């Protein structure tokens, strides 16, 4: 198998997006990604179930936002590789008028963007760093689909752990909230653990393996701080392991261990 894709994309080293794709049973991953996942599973054996539960949470949240909150425009930060039940597919099953902007600066995501967009005129993919809020808001493709005079859903699902403290995910969320009108919603979740050794081991594996400035596994209190904004009201059932956020069925992939979870929830912009 080749170690590069068209455009000079190197697949000899793993990426977080392709590792996640492999955990979800996707097909846009390579031997380097699968080997890195095997190393990750030695540290955190429940990671595959965690990834599946997280994706199910994203789908539930989008459906709830479109159905119960009546929101018709979504901005998905750090969208990742295309997989089954993308945000626009879930939202447009509720209402075909829903519009979605995906944001991801990973070249691997854009290499497969045709599959993500499905030639859908109500969907756009921006090749922009998700922390560059002003650039996102000024982008012509963003402005053609998202009207910030109307309630908007801003999604930060399983992405803030990819950001370092220097990249300041809390400030990114705050800038986004400042730009949203009342009635909008914000969804945030990320990997958390109380085990300091485990947090350090995972961070080291991801940074050494990918060569990226991968962020870090955080604590529940640090994620709660992301929501500590005057204009945000956390909605029921609050902030928790997202497996238990408004579950639509009792059966879900059970984590064999609980060394880490995806922790977060949904808040309304006041």
Secondary structure, 3 states (H helix, E strand, C coil): CCCEECCCEECCCCCHHHHHHHHCCCCCCCHHHHHHHHHHHHHCCCHHHHHHHHHHHHHHHHHHHHHHCCCCEEEEECCCCCCCCCHHHHHHHHCCCCEEEEECCCHHHHHCHHHHHCCCCCEEEECCCCCCHHHHHHCHHHHHHCCCCCCCEEEEECCHHHCCCCCCHHHHHHHHHHHCCCCCEEEEEEEECCCHHHHHHHHHHHHHHHCCCCCCCECHHHHHHHCCCCCEEECCCCCEEHHHCCCCCCCCCCCCCCCCEEEEEEEEEC
